[in-house]
């Protein structure tokens, strides 16, 4: 598997889909917090959910 996306690139992709309510969080959180926000929107650094890390509610 290739290296996961750095926060900066993942954030840029995530900002395209987050709601206005979550926009501020997407701009400031890092690491696992950014991953958790991405899961909320079905976005993952690897492009697909790793086993056990699917979108919330699945």
C-alpha distance matrix in Angstrom:
0.0 3.8 6.6 8.6 11.8 14.7 17.6 19.7 17.6 16.8 20.5 21.7 19.9 21.2 24.7 25.1 25.3 26.7 30.4 33.0 33.2 29.6 29.6 30.9 28.3 25.5 27.1 27.4 24.9 21.8 18.8 18.9 22.0 20.3 17.6 20.6 22.4 19.5 19.4 23.2 22.6 19.8 17.4 13.9 11.8 8.8 11.6 12.0 13.2 11.3 13.8 16.8 16.2 17.8 20.5 23.6 26.1 23.8
3.8 0.0 3.8 6.4 9.0 11.8 15.1 16.8 14.7 14.5 18.2 19.1 17.8 19.5 22.7 23.3 23.9 25.4 29.1 31.4 31.9 28.3 27.8 29.0 26.7 23.6 24.8 25.3 23.1 19.9 17.3 18.2 21.1 19.0 16.8 20.2 21.6 18.7 19.4 23.0 22.2 19.7 16.8 13.4 10.5 8.3 11.2 12.7 14.3 13.1 16.2 18.9 17.5 19.1 21.3 24.3 27.2 25.3
6.6 3.8 0.0 3.8 6.5 8.6 12.0 13.9 12.5 12.4 15.9 17.1 16.5 17.9 20.9 22.1 22.8 23.8 27.5 29.5 29.9 26.1 25.6 26.3 24.0 21.1 22.0 22.1 20.0 16.6 14.0 15.3 18.2 16.3 14.6 18.2 19.6 17.1 18.2 21.7 21.2 19.3 16.1 12.6 9.2 8.3 11.7 13.5 14.6 13.5 16.7 18.7 17.0 18.9 20.8 23.5 26.7 25.3
8.6 6.4 3.8 0.0 3.8 6.4 9.1 11.4 10.0 9.1 12.5 14.2 13.4 14.4 17.5 18.8 19.4 20.1 23.8 25.9 26.1 22.4 21.9 22.8 20.4 17.5 18.7 19.0 16.7 13.6 11.1 12.2 14.9 12.7 10.9 14.6 15.8 13.3 14.6 18.0 17.6 15.8 12.6 9.2 5.6 5.8 9.3 11.2 12.1 11.6 15.1 16.7 14.3 16.1 17.6 20.2 23.5 22.5
11.8 9.0 6.5 3.8 0.0 3.8 6.5 8.0 6.2 5.9 9.4 10.7 10.3 11.7 14.5 15.9 17.0 17.9 21.6 23.3 24.0 20.3 19.3 20.3 18.3 15.1 15.9 16.6 14.9 12.1 10.6 12.5 14.3 11.5 10.6 14.4 14.8 12.3 14.4 17.4 16.5 15.4 11.7 9.1 5.4 7.2 9.5 12.3 13.6 14.0 17.7 19.0 16.1 17.4 18.1 20.7 24.2 23.5
14.7 11.8 8.6 6.4 3.8 0.0 3.8 5.5 5.7 6.3 8.6 10.3 11.2 12.3 14.4 16.5 17.9 18.1 21.6 22.9 23.3 19.6 18.4 18.6 16.8 13.8 13.9 14.1 12.7 9.7 8.8 11.6 13.2 10.6 10.9 14.6 14.8 13.2 15.8 18.4 17.9 17.4 13.8 11.6 8.2 10.7 12.9 15.6 16.4 16.7 20.3 21.0 18.0 19.6 20.0 22.1 25.8 25.6
17.6 15.1 12.0 9.1 6.5 3.8 0.0 3.8 5.6 5.1 5.8 8.5 10.0 10.1 11.8 14.5 15.7 15.3 18.6 19.6 19.8 16.1 14.9 14.9 13.0 10.2 10.3 10.4 9.1 6.4 6.6 9.7 10.3 7.5 8.9 12.3 12.0 11.0 14.1 16.2 15.8 16.1 12.8 11.2 8.7 12.1 13.8 16.3 16.6 17.4 20.8 20.9 17.6 19.0 18.7 20.4 24.1 24.5
19.7 16.8 13.9 11.4 8.0 5.5 3.8 0.0 3.8 5.6 5.2 6.3 8.9 9.9 10.7 13.2 15.3 15.2 18.4 19.0 19.9 16.5 14.4 14.6 13.6 10.5 9.5 10.6 10.6 8.9 10.2 13.3 13.3 10.2 12.0 15.2 14.0 12.9 16.4 18.1 17.1 17.7 14.2 13.4 11.0 14.2 15.3 18.2 19.1 20.3 23.9 24.1 20.7 21.7 21.1 22.9 26.6 26.9
17.6 14.7 12.5 10.0 6.2 5.7 5.6 3.8 0.0 3.8 5.4 5.1 6.5 8.7 10.1 11.7 13.8 14.7 18.2 19.4 20.7 17.3 15.4 16.4 15.4 11.9 11.8 13.5 13.2 11.5 12.0 14.5 14.8 11.3 12.2 15.5 14.3 12.3 15.6 17.5 15.9 16.0 12.3 11.5 9.0 11.7 12.3 15.7 17.2 18.6 22.4 23.1 19.7 20.2 19.8 22.2 25.7 25.6
16.8 14.5 12.4 9.1 5.9 6.3 5.1 5.6 3.8 0.0 3.8 5.4 5.2 6.1 8.6 10.4 11.6 12.2 15.9 17.5 18.4 14.9 13.6 14.9 13.4 9.8 10.9 12.5 11.4 10.0 10.1 11.8 12.0 8.3 8.7 11.9 10.8 8.5 11.8 13.8 12.4 12.4 8.8 8.1 6.2 9.6 10.0 12.9 14.0 15.7 19.3 19.8 16.2 16.7 16.1 18.4 21.9 21.9
20.5 18.2 15.9 12.5 9.4 8.6 5.8 5.2 5.4 3.8 0.0 3.8 5.4 4.9 6.0 8.8 10.3 10.1 13.4 14.4 15.4 12.0 10.2 11.3 10.2 6.5 7.2 9.3 9.1 8.8 10.3 12.1 11.2 7.5 9.4 11.9 9.8 8.6 12.4 13.4 12.2 13.4 10.2 10.5 9.6 13.1 13.2 15.8 16.5 18.5 21.8 21.8 18.1 18.3 17.1 18.7 22.3 22.9
21.7 19.1 17.1 14.2 10.7 10.3 8.5 6.3 5.1 5.4 3.8 0.0 3.8 5.5 5.4 7.1 9.8 10.6 13.9 14.7 16.6 13.6 11.2 12.9 12.8 9.0 9.0 11.9 12.5 12.4 13.9 15.9 14.9 11.2 12.8 15.2 12.9 11.2 14.9 15.7 13.6 14.7 11.6 12.4 11.3 14.4 13.8 16.9 18.3 20.6 24.1 24.4 20.7 20.5 19.2 21.2 24.5 24.9
19.9 17.8 16.5 13.4 10.3 11.2 10.0 8.9 6.5 5.2 5.4 3.8 0.0 3.8 5.6 5.7 7.7 9.5 13.1 14.9 16.7 13.8 12.2 14.6 14.1 10.3 11.5 14.3 14.2 13.9 14.7 15.9 15.2 11.5 12.0 14.2 12.0 9.4 12.7 13.7 11.1 11.6 8.5 9.8 9.5 12.1 10.7 13.7 15.4 18.1 21.5 22.0 18.4 17.8 16.4 18.8 22.0 22.1
21.2 19.5 17.9 14.4 11.7 12.3 10.1 9.9 8.7 6.1 4.9 5.5 3.8 0.0 3.8 5.3 5.7 6.3 10.1 12.1 13.4 10.3 9.2 11.8 11.0 7.4 9.6 12.3 11.8 12.3 13.3 13.9 12.6 9.0 9.8 11.3 8.6 6.5 10.0 10.4 8.1 9.6 7.0 9.0 9.7 12.8 11.6 13.8 14.6 17.4 20.5 20.4 16.7 15.9 14.1 16.0 19.2 19.8
24.7 22.7 20.9 17.5 14.5 14.4 11.8 10.7 10.1 8.6 6.0 5.4 5.6 3.8 0.0 3.8 5.5 5.5 8.5 9.6 11.6 9.1 6.8 9.7 10.0 6.7 7.9 11.4 12.1 13.4 15.3 16.3 14.3 11.0 12.7 13.8 10.5 9.6 13.0 12.6 10.4 12.6 10.6 12.8 13.3 16.5 15.2 17.5 18.4 21.2 24.2 23.9 20.1 19.3 17.1 18.5 21.6 22.6
25.1 23.3 22.1 18.8 15.9 16.5 14.5 13.2 11.7 10.4 8.8 7.1 5.7 5.3 3.8 0.0 3.8 6.3 9.0 10.7 13.3 11.5 9.6 12.9 13.5 10.4 11.7 15.2 15.8 16.8 18.3 19.1 17.4 14.0 15.0 16.1 12.8 11.1 14.1 13.6 10.5 12.4 10.7 13.4 14.3 16.8 14.8 17.1 18.5 21.7 24.7 24.8 21.1 19.7 17.4 19.2 21.9 22.6
25.3 23.9 22.8 19.4 17.0 17.9 15.7 15.3 13.8 11.6 10.3 9.8 7.7 5.7 5.5 3.8 0.0 3.8 6.6 9.5 11.5 9.8 9.2 12.9 12.9 10.3 12.7 15.8 15.8 17.1 18.3 18.3 16.4 13.4 14.0 14.2 10.9 9.4 11.7 10.5 7.3 9.6 9.0 12.4 14.2 16.6 14.4 15.9 16.8 20.2 22.8 22.5 18.9 17.1 14.4 16.0 18.4 19.3
26.7 25.4 23.8 20.1 17.9 18.1 15.3 15.2 14.7 12.2 10.1 10.6 9.5 6.3 5.5 6.3 3.8 0.0 3.8 6.6 7.9 6.0 6.0 9.7 9.6 7.8 10.5 13.3 13.3 15.3 16.9 16.7 14.2 11.6 12.9 12.4 8.7 8.6 11.0 9.1 7.0 10.4 10.1 13.2 15.1 18.0 16.3 17.5 17.6 20.8 23.2 22.3 18.7 17.2 14.2 14.9 17.5 19.1
30.4 29.1 27.5 23.8 21.6 21.6 18.6 18.4 18.2 15.9 13.4 13.9 13.1 10.1 8.5 9.0 6.6 3.8 0.0 3.8 5.2 5.4 6.2 9.6 10.4 9.8 12.1 14.8 15.2 17.7 19.6 19.2 16.3 14.4 15.8 14.7 11.0 11.7 13.5 10.8 9.3 13.0 13.5 16.7 18.8 21.6 19.9 20.8 20.7 23.8 26.0 24.7 21.2 19.6 16.2 16.2 18.3 20.4
33.0 31.4 29.5 25.9 23.3 22.9 19.6 19.0 19.4 17.5 14.4 14.7 14.9 12.1 9.6 10.7 9.5 6.6 3.8 0.0 3.8 5.5 5.0 7.8 9.8 9.9 11.3 13.9 15.1 18.2 20.7 20.6 17.4 15.7 17.8 16.8 13.1 14.3 16.6 13.9 12.8 16.5 16.6 19.6 21.2 24.4 22.9 24.1 23.9 26.9 29.2 27.8 24.2 22.9 19.6 19.3 21.5 23.8
33.2 31.9 29.9 26.1 24.0 23.3 19.8 19.9 20.7 18.4 15.4 16.6 16.7 13.4 11.6 13.3 11.5 7.9 5.2 3.8 0.0 3.8 5.8 7.4 8.4 9.8 11.7 13.3 14.0 17.3 19.7 19.2 15.6 14.8 16.9 15.2 11.7 13.9 15.6 12.6 12.7 16.5 16.9 19.6 21.5 24.7 23.5 24.3 23.5 26.3 28.2 26.4 23.0 21.9 18.5 17.6 19.7 22.4
29.6 28.3 26.1 22.4 20.3 19.6 16.1 16.5 17.3 14.9 12.0 13.6 13.8 10.3 9.1 11.5 9.8 6.0 5.4 5.5 3.8 0.0 3.8 5.6 5.4 6.2 8.8 10.4 10.6 13.7 15.9 15.5 12.1 10.9 13.2 11.8 8.2 10.5 12.6 10.2 10.3 14.0 13.9 16.3 17.9 21.3 20.4 21.3 20.5 23.1 25.2 23.5 20.0 19.2 16.2 15.6 18.3 20.7
29.6 27.8 25.6 21.9 19.3 18.4 14.9 14.4 15.4 13.6 10.2 11.2 12.2 9.2 6.8 9.6 9.2 6.0 6.2 5.0 5.8 3.8 0.0 3.8 5.5 5.1 6.4 9.0 10.3 13.3 16.1 16.5 13.3 11.4 14.2 13.7 10.1 11.6 14.5 12.7 12.0 15.4 14.6 16.8 17.8 21.3 20.5 22.0 21.8 24.4 26.9 25.6 22.0 21.3 18.5 18.5 21.4 23.5
30.9 29.0 26.3 22.8 20.3 18.6 14.9 14.6 16.4 14.9 11.3 12.9 14.6 11.8 9.7 12.9 12.9 9.7 9.6 7.8 7.4 5.6 3.8 0.0 3.8 5.4 5.1 6.5 8.7 12.1 15.4 16.1 12.7 11.5 14.9 14.4 11.3 13.5 16.4 14.8 14.9 18.2 17.1 18.8 19.4 23.0 22.8 24.3 23.8 26.0 28.5 27.0 23.4 23.3 20.7 20.4 23.4 25.6
28.3 26.7 24.0 20.4 18.3 16.8 13.0 13.6 15.4 13.4 10.2 12.8 14.1 11.0 10.0 13.5 12.9 9.6 10.4 9.8 8.4 5.4 5.5 3.8 0.0 3.8 5.3 5.3 5.7 9.3 12.2 12.5 9.0 8.3 11.6 11.0 8.2 10.9 13.6 12.4 13.1 16.1 15.1 16.4 17.0 20.7 20.8 21.9 21.1 23.0 25.3 23.7 20.1 20.4 18.0 17.6 20.8 23.0
25.5 23.6 21.1 17.5 15.1 13.8 10.2 10.5 11.9 9.8 6.5 9.0 10.3 7.4 6.7 10.4 10.3 7.8 9.8 9.9 9.8 6.2 5.1 5.4 3.8 0.0 3.8 5.7 5.9 8.4 11.0 11.9 9.0 6.7 9.9 10.3 7.3 8.7 12.1 11.5 11.4 14.0 12.4 13.6 14.0 17.7 17.6 19.2 18.8 20.9 23.6 22.5 18.8 18.9 16.8 17.1 20.5 22.2
27.1 24.8 22.0 18.7 15.9 13.9 10.3 9.5 11.8 10.9 7.2 9.0 11.5 9.6 7.9 11.7 12.7 10.5 12.1 11.3 11.7 8.8 6.4 5.1 5.3 3.8 0.0 3.8 6.3 8.7 12.1 13.8 11.2 9.1 12.7 13.6 10.9 12.1 15.6 15.3 14.9 17.5 15.4 16.3 16.0 19.8 19.9 22.0 21.9 23.8 26.7 25.7 22.0 22.4 20.4 20.9 24.3 25.9
27.4 25.3 22.1 19.0 16.6 14.1 10.4 10.6 13.5 12.5 9.3 11.9 14.3 12.3 11.4 15.2 15.8 13.3 14.8 13.9 13.3 10.4 9.0 6.5 5.3 5.7 3.8 0.0 3.8 6.7 10.4 12.3 9.6 8.7 12.5 13.2 11.3 13.2 16.4 16.2 16.7 19.1 17.1 17.5 16.9 20.7 21.5 23.2 22.7 24.1 26.8 25.5 22.0 22.9 21.2 21.3 24.8 26.6
24.9 23.1 20.0 16.7 14.9 12.7 9.1 10.6 13.2 11.4 9.1 12.5 14.2 11.8 12.1 15.8 15.8 13.3 15.2 15.1 14.0 10.6 10.3 8.7 5.7 5.9 6.3 3.8 0.0 3.8 7.1 8.5 5.8 5.5 9.2 9.9 8.8 11.0 13.7 14.0 15.1 17.1 15.2 15.0 14.7 18.4 19.5 20.8 19.8 20.9 23.4 22.0 18.6 19.9 18.5 18.5 22.1 23.7
21.8 19.9 16.6 13.6 12.1 9.7 6.4 8.9 11.5 10.0 8.8 12.4 13.9 12.3 13.4 16.8 17.1 15.3 17.7 18.2 17.3 13.7 13.3 12.1 9.3 8.4 8.7 6.7 3.8 0.0 3.8 6.5 5.7 5.0 8.0 9.9 9.9 11.1 13.7 15.0 15.9 17.1 14.7 13.7 12.5 16.1 17.8 19.2 18.3 19.0 21.7 20.6 17.4 19.1 18.5 18.9 22.7 23.8
18.8 17.3 14.0 11.1 10.6 8.8 6.6 10.2 12.0 10.1 10.3 13.9 14.7 13.3 15.3 18.3 18.3 16.9 19.6 20.7 19.7 15.9 16.1 15.4 12.2 11.0 12.1 10.4 7.1 3.8 0.0 3.8 5.5 5.4 6.4 8.9 10.2 10.7 12.6 14.7 16.0 16.3 14.0 12.1 10.7 13.8 16.1 17.1 16.0 16.0 18.6 17.7 14.8 17.0 17.0 17.8 21.5 22.2
18.9 18.2 15.3 12.2 12.5 11.6 9.7 13.3 14.5 11.8 12.1 15.9 15.9 13.9 16.3 19.1 18.3 16.7 19.2 20.6 19.2 15.5 16.5 16.1 12.5 11.9 13.8 12.3 8.5 6.5 3.8 0.0 3.8 5.4 4.9 6.1 8.6 9.6 10.4 12.5 14.5 14.7 13.1 11.3 10.9 13.7 15.8 16.0 14.1 14.0 16.1 14.7 11.8 14.3 14.4 14.7 18.3 19.1
22.0 21.1 18.2 14.9 14.3 13.2 10.3 13.3 14.8 12.0 11.2 14.9 15.2 12.6 14.3 17.4 16.4 14.2 16.3 17.4 15.6 12.1 13.3 12.7 9.0 9.0 11.2 9.6 5.8 5.7 5.5 3.8 0.0 3.8 5.3 5.1 6.3 8.6 9.9 10.9 13.0 14.2 12.9 12.2 12.5 15.7 17.1 17.5 15.6 16.3 18.3 16.6 13.4 15.1 14.2 14.0 17.6 19.1
20.3 19.0 16.3 12.7 11.5 10.6 7.5 10.2 11.3 8.3 7.5 11.2 11.5 9.0 11.0 14.0 13.4 11.6 14.4 15.7 14.8 10.9 11.4 11.5 8.3 6.7 9.1 8.7 5.5 5.0 5.4 5.4 3.8 0.0 3.8 5.4 5.1 6.1 8.7 10.0 11.0 12.2 10.2 9.7 9.8 13.3 14.4 15.4 14.3 15.5 18.1 17.0 13.4 14.6 13.6 14.2 17.9 19.0
17.6 16.8 14.6 10.9 10.6 10.9 8.9 12.0 12.2 8.7 9.4 12.8 12.0 9.8 12.7 15.0 14.0 12.9 15.8 17.8 16.9 13.2 14.2 14.9 11.6 9.9 12.7 12.5 9.2 8.0 6.4 4.9 5.3 3.8 0.0 3.8 5.4 5.0 6.2 8.8 10.0 10.1 8.2 6.9 7.5 10.6 11.8 12.2 10.7 11.7 14.3 13.3 9.7 11.1 10.7 11.8 15.6 16.2
20.6 20.2 18.2 14.6 14.4 14.6 12.3 15.2 15.5 11.9 11.9 15.2 14.2 11.3 13.8 16.1 14.2 12.4 14.7 16.8 15.2 11.8 13.7 14.4 11.0 10.3 13.6 13.2 9.9 9.9 8.9 6.1 5.1 5.4 3.8 0.0 3.8 5.4 5.1 6.5 9.1 9.7 9.3 9.1 10.8 13.5 14.2 13.8 11.6 12.9 14.6 12.7 9.3 10.3 9.2 9.1 12.8 14.1
22.4 21.6 19.6 15.8 14.8 14.8 12.0 14.0 14.3 10.8 9.8 12.9 12.0 8.6 10.5 12.8 10.9 8.7 11.0 13.1 11.7 8.2 10.1 11.3 8.2 7.3 10.9 11.3 8.8 9.9 10.2 8.6 6.3 5.1 5.4 3.8 0.0 3.8 5.4 5.2 6.9 8.9 8.4 9.5 11.4 14.5 14.4 14.6 13.2 15.2 17.3 15.7 12.1 12.1 10.0 10.1 13.7 15.3
19.5 18.7 17.1 13.3 12.3 13.2 11.0 12.9 12.3 8.5 8.6 11.2 9.4 6.5 9.6 11.1 9.4 8.6 11.7 14.3 13.9 10.5 11.6 13.5 10.9 8.7 12.1 13.2 11.0 11.1 10.7 9.6 8.6 6.1 5.0 5.4 3.8 0.0 3.8 5.3 5.3 6.1 4.7 6.0 8.3 11.2 10.7 11.2 10.3 12.8 15.4 14.6 10.8 10.4 8.6 10.2 13.7 14.4
19.4 19.4 18.2 14.6 14.4 15.8 14.1 16.4 15.6 11.8 12.4 14.9 12.7 10.0 13.0 14.1 11.7 11.0 13.5 16.6 15.6 12.6 14.5 16.4 13.6 12.1 15.6 16.4 13.7 13.7 12.6 10.4 9.9 8.7 6.2 5.1 5.4 3.8 0.0 3.8 5.3 4.8 5.5 6.4 9.6 11.5 11.0 10.1 8.2 10.8 12.7 11.4 7.7 6.9 5.0 6.6 10.2 10.7
23.2 23.0 21.7 18.0 17.4 18.4 16.2 18.1 17.5 13.8 13.4 15.7 13.7 10.4 12.6 13.6 10.5 9.1 10.8 13.9 12.6 10.2 12.7 14.8 12.4 11.5 15.3 16.2 14.0 15.0 14.7 12.5 10.9 10.0 8.8 6.5 5.2 5.3 3.8 0.0 3.8 5.7 7.6 9.7 12.9 15.1 14.0 13.2 11.6 14.3 15.8 14.1 10.7 9.3 6.0 6.0 9.2 10.9
22.6 22.2 21.2 17.6 16.5 17.9 15.8 17.1 15.9 12.4 12.2 13.6 11.1 8.1 10.4 10.5 7.3 7.0 9.3 12.8 12.7 10.3 12.0 14.9 13.1 11.4 14.9 16.7 15.1 15.9 16.0 14.5 13.0 11.0 10.0 9.1 6.9 5.3 5.3 3.8 0.0 3.8 5.5 8.8 12.1 14.1 12.2 12.1 11.5 14.8 16.8 15.9 12.5 10.4 7.3 8.7 11.4 12.4
19.8 19.7 19.3 15.8 15.4 17.4 16.1 17.7 16.0 12.4 13.4 14.7 11.6 9.6 12.6 12.4 9.6 10.4 13.0 16.5 16.5 14.0 15.4 18.2 16.1 14.0 17.5 19.1 17.1 17.1 16.3 14.7 14.2 12.2 10.1 9.7 8.9 6.1 4.8 5.7 3.8 0.0 3.8 6.7 10.4 11.5 9.4 8.6 8.1 11.7 13.7 13.3 10.1 7.6 5.3 8.3 10.8 10.5
17.4 16.8 16.1 12.6 11.7 13.8 12.8 14.2 12.3 8.8 10.2 11.6 8.5 7.0 10.6 10.7 9.0 10.1 13.5 16.6 16.9 13.9 14.6 17.1 15.1 12.4 15.4 17.1 15.2 14.7 14.0 13.1 12.9 10.2 8.2 9.3 8.4 4.7 5.5 7.6 5.5 3.8 0.0 3.8 7.0 8.7 6.9 7.5 7.9 11.2 14.0 14.2 10.7 9.4 8.2 11.1 14.1 13.8
13.9 13.4 12.6 9.2 9.1 11.6 11.2 13.4 11.5 8.1 10.5 12.4 9.8 9.0 12.8 13.4 12.4 13.2 16.7 19.6 19.6 16.3 16.8 18.8 16.4 13.6 16.3 17.5 15.0 13.7 12.1 11.3 12.2 9.7 6.9 9.1 9.5 6.0 6.4 9.7 8.8 6.7 3.8 0.0 3.8 5.4 5.1 5.8 6.0 8.4 11.8 12.4 9.0 8.9 9.2 12.2 15.4 14.6
11.8 10.5 9.2 5.6 5.4 8.2 8.7 11.0 9.0 6.2 9.6 11.3 9.5 9.7 13.3 14.3 14.2 15.1 18.8 21.2 21.5 17.9 17.8 19.4 17.0 14.0 16.0 16.9 14.7 12.5 10.7 10.9 12.5 9.8 7.5 10.8 11.4 8.3 9.6 12.9 12.1 10.4 7.0 3.8 0.0 3.8 5.5 7.6 8.5 9.7 13.4 14.4 11.3 12.1 12.8 15.6 19.0 18.1
8.8 8.3 8.3 5.8 7.2 10.7 12.1 14.2 11.7 9.6 13.1 14.4 12.1 12.8 16.5 16.8 16.6 18.0 21.6 24.4 24.7 21.3 21.3 23.0 20.7 17.7 19.8 20.7 18.4 16.1 13.8 13.7 15.7 13.3 10.6 13.5 14.5 11.2 11.5 15.1 14.1 11.5 8.7 5.4 3.8 0.0 3.8 5.5 7.2 7.9 11.7 13.7 11.2 11.9 13.4 16.7 19.6 18.0
11.6 11.2 11.7 9.3 9.5 12.9 13.8 15.3 12.3 10.0 13.2 13.8 10.7 11.6 15.2 14.8 14.4 16.3 19.9 22.9 23.5 20.4 20.5 22.8 20.8 17.6 19.9 21.5 19.5 17.8 16.1 15.8 17.1 14.4 11.8 14.2 14.4 10.7 11.0 14.0 12.2 9.4 6.9 5.1 5.5 3.8 0.0 3.8 7.0 9.2 12.6 14.6 12.0 11.4 12.3 15.9 18.5 16.8
12.0 12.7 13.5 11.2 12.3 15.6 16.3 18.2 15.7 12.9 15.8 16.9 13.7 13.8 17.5 17.1 15.9 17.5 20.8 24.1 24.3 21.3 22.0 24.3 21.9 19.2 22.0 23.2 20.8 19.2 17.1 16.0 17.5 15.4 12.2 13.8 14.6 11.2 10.1 13.2 12.1 8.6 7.5 5.8 7.6 5.5 3.8 0.0 3.8 6.3 9.3 11.4 9.3 8.4 10.0 13.7 15.9 13.7
13.2 14.3 14.6 12.1 13.6 16.4 16.6 19.1 17.2 14.0 16.5 18.3 15.4 14.6 18.4 18.5 16.8 17.6 20.7 23.9 23.5 20.5 21.8 23.8 21.1 18.8 21.9 22.7 19.8 18.3 16.0 14.1 15.6 14.3 10.7 11.6 13.2 10.3 8.2 11.6 11.5 8.1 7.9 6.0 8.5 7.2 7.0 3.8 0.0 3.8 6.4 7.8 5.6 5.0 7.5 10.9 13.1 11.0
11.3 13.1 13.5 11.6 14.0 16.7 17.4 20.3 18.6 15.7 18.5 20.6 18.1 17.4 21.2 21.7 20.2 20.8 23.8 26.9 26.3 23.1 24.4 26.0 23.0 20.9 23.8 24.1 20.9 19.0 16.0 14.0 16.3 15.5 11.7 12.9 15.2 12.8 10.8 14.3 14.8 11.7 11.2 8.4 9.7 7.9 9.2 6.3 3.8 0.0 3.8 6.2 5.3 6.8 10.2 12.9 15.0 12.8
13.8 16.2 16.7 15.1 17.7 20.3 20.8 23.9 22.4 19.3 21.8 24.1 21.5 20.5 24.2 24.7 22.8 23.2 26.0 29.2 28.2 25.2 26.9 28.5 25.3 23.6 26.7 26.8 23.4 21.7 18.6 16.1 18.3 18.1 14.3 14.6 17.3 15.4 12.7 15.8 16.8 13.7 14.0 11.8 13.4 11.7 12.6 9.3 6.4 3.8 0.0 3.8 5.5 7.0 10.8 12.8 14.2 11.6
16.8 18.9 18.7 16.7 19.0 21.0 20.9 24.1 23.1 19.8 21.8 24.4 22.0 20.4 23.9 24.8 22.5 22.3 24.7 27.8 26.4 23.5 25.6 27.0 23.7 22.5 25.7 25.5 22.0 20.6 17.7 14.7 16.6 17.0 13.3 12.7 15.7 14.6 11.4 14.1 15.9 13.3 14.2 12.4 14.4 13.7 14.6 11.4 7.8 6.2 3.8 0.0 3.8 5.9 9.3 10.4 11.7 9.7
16.2 17.5 17.0 14.3 16.1 18.0 17.6 20.7 19.7 16.2 18.1 20.7 18.4 16.7 20.1 21.1 18.9 18.7 21.2 24.2 23.0 20.0 22.0 23.4 20.1 18.8 22.0 22.0 18.6 17.4 14.8 11.8 13.4 13.4 9.7 9.3 12.1 10.8 7.7 10.7 12.5 10.1 10.7 9.0 11.3 11.2 12.0 9.3 5.6 5.3 5.5 3.8 0.0 3.8 6.7 8.3 10.7 9.3
17.8 19.1 18.9 16.1 17.4 19.6 19.0 21.7 20.2 16.7 18.3 20.5 17.8 15.9 19.3 19.7 17.1 17.2 19.6 22.9 21.9 19.2 21.3 23.3 20.4 18.9 22.4 22.9 19.9 19.1 17.0 14.3 15.1 14.6 11.1 10.3 12.1 10.4 6.9 9.3 10.4 7.6 9.4 8.9 12.1 11.9 11.4 8.4 5.0 6.8 7.0 5.9 3.8 0.0 3.8 6.4 8.3 6.4
20.5 21.3 20.8 17.6 18.1 20.0 18.7 21.1 19.8 16.1 17.1 19.2 16.4 14.1 17.1 17.4 14.4 14.2 16.2 19.6 18.5 16.2 18.5 20.7 18.0 16.8 20.4 21.2 18.5 18.5 17.0 14.4 14.2 13.6 10.7 9.2 10.0 8.6 5.0 6.0 7.3 5.3 8.2 9.2 12.8 13.4 12.3 10.0 7.5 10.2 10.8 9.3 6.7 3.8 0.0 3.8 6.3 5.9
23.6 24.3 23.5 20.2 20.7 22.1 20.4 22.9 22.2 18.4 18.7 21.2 18.8 16.0 18.5 19.2 16.0 14.9 16.2 19.3 17.6 15.6 18.5 20.4 17.6 17.1 20.9 21.3 18.5 18.9 17.8 14.7 14.0 14.2 11.8 9.1 10.1 10.2 6.6 6.0 8.7 8.3 11.1 12.2 15.6 16.7 15.9 13.7 10.9 12.9 12.8 10.4 8.3 6.4 3.8 0.0 3.8 5.6
26.1 27.2 26.7 23.5 24.2 25.8 24.1 26.6 25.7 21.9 22.3 24.5 22.0 19.2 21.6 21.9 18.4 17.5 18.3 21.5 19.7 18.3 21.4 23.4 20.8 20.5 24.3 24.8 22.1 22.7 21.5 18.3 17.6 17.9 15.6 12.8 13.7 13.7 10.2 9.2 11.4 10.8 14.1 15.4 19.0 19.6 18.5 15.9 13.1 15.0 14.2 11.7 10.7 8.3 6.3 3.8 0.0 3.8
23.8 25.3 25.3 22.5 23.5 25.6 24.5 26.9 25.6 21.9 22.9 24.9 22.1 19.8 22.6 22.6 19.3 19.1 20.4 23.8 22.4 20.7 23.5 25.6 23.0 22.2 25.9 26.6 23.7 23.8 22.2 19.1 19.1 19.0 16.2 14.1 15.3 14.4 10.7 10.9 12.4 10.5 13.8 14.6 18.1 18.0 16.8 13.7 11.0 12.8 11.6 9.7 9.3 6.4 5.9 5.6 3.8 0.0
